């Protein structure tokens, strides 16, 4: 089973804050930066946590930590 896949553009100054939130909350999402990008993060989100993930992302957008986030086809699937 594959996770849902999201990409987000982040405020570089608070990238550490965004990654810290998801590293502190177990299993909501696995995040990492995309190679050669300071502003683009990718998130792998289990289906059972997608609603909580979206809620958290909207809160981060409202506070200016994330500029945009988009659900895309999972790039790990061949």
QUIGI-V443103 format. One record per residue. N is the residue number from 0. SS is DSSP state (H for helix, E for strand, - for the rest). PSI is psi in whole degrees, -180 to 180 (none if undefined). NEAR is the number of other C-alpha atoms within 8 Angstrom. Layout:
# QUIGI-V443103
n:N ss:SS psi:PSI near:NEAR
n:N ss:SS psi:PSI near:NEAR
This chain:
# QUIGI-V443103
n:0 ss:- psi:133 near:2
n:1 ss:- psi:152 near:6
n:2 ss:- psi:164 near:9
n:3 ss:E psi:152 near:13
n:4 ss:E psi:131 near:13
n:5 ss:E psi:151 near:13
n:6 ss:E psi:145 near:12
n:7 ss:E psi:143 near:12
n:8 ss:E psi:134 near:11
n:9 ss:E psi:159 near:13
n:10 ss:- psi:116 near:11
n:11 ss:H psi:-39 near:7
n:12 ss:H psi:-23 near:5
n:13 ss:H psi:20 near:9
n:14 ss:H psi:-41 near:11
n:15 ss:H psi:-36 near:7
n:16 ss:H psi:-46 near:7
n:17 ss:H psi:-48 near:10
n:18 ss:H psi:-35 near:10
n:19 ss:H psi:-37 near:8
n:20 ss:H psi:-47 near:8
n:21 ss:H psi:-24 near:12
n:22 ss:H psi:-27 near:8
n:23 ss:H psi:-28 near:6
n:24 ss:- psi:109 near:7
n:25 ss:- psi:135 near:7
n:26 ss:- psi:-4 near:7
n:27 ss:- psi:-47 near:12
n:28 ss:- psi:150 near:12
n:29 ss:E psi:126 near:10
n:30 ss:E psi:155 near:10
n:31 ss:E psi:159 near:8
n:32 ss:E psi:152 near:10
n:33 ss:- psi:137 near:8
n:34 ss:- psi:142 near:4
n:35 ss:- psi:26 near:4
n:36 ss:- psi:131 near:7
n:37 ss:- psi:-15 near:6
n:38 ss:- psi:-1 near:10
n:39 ss:E psi:121 near:11
n:40 ss:E psi:151 near:12
n:41 ss:E psi:147 near:12
n:42 ss:E psi:134 near:11
n:43 ss:E psi:118 near:11
n:44 ss:E psi:120 near:14
n:45 ss:- psi:144 near:12
n:46 ss:H psi:-38 near:7
n:47 ss:H psi:-13 near:5
n:48 ss:H psi:7 near:11
n:49 ss:H psi:-41 near:11
n:50 ss:H psi:-44 near:7
n:51 ss:H psi:-39 near:8
n:52 ss:H psi:-48 near:11
n:53 ss:H psi:-42 near:8
n:54 ss:H psi:-46 near:8
n:55 ss:H psi:-42 near:8
n:56 ss:H psi:-41 near:10
n:57 ss:H psi:-39 near:8
n:58 ss:H psi:-39 near:8
n:59 ss:H psi:-34 near:11
n:60 ss:H psi:-46 near:11
n:61 ss:H psi:-32 near:7
n:62 ss:- psi:1 near:7
n:63 ss:- psi:9 near:8
n:64 ss:- psi:-28 near:12
n:65 ss:E psi:136 near:13
n:66 ss:E psi:-51 near:10
n:67 ss:E psi:155 near:8
n:68 ss:E psi:145 near:10
n:69 ss:E psi:138 near:7
n:70 ss:E psi:131 near:8
n:71 ss:E psi:166 near:8
n:72 ss:- psi:140 near:6
n:73 ss:- psi:118 near:10
n:74 ss:- psi:-7 near:6
n:75 ss:- psi:-11 near:4
n:76 ss:- psi:129 near:5
n:77 ss:- psi:none near:3
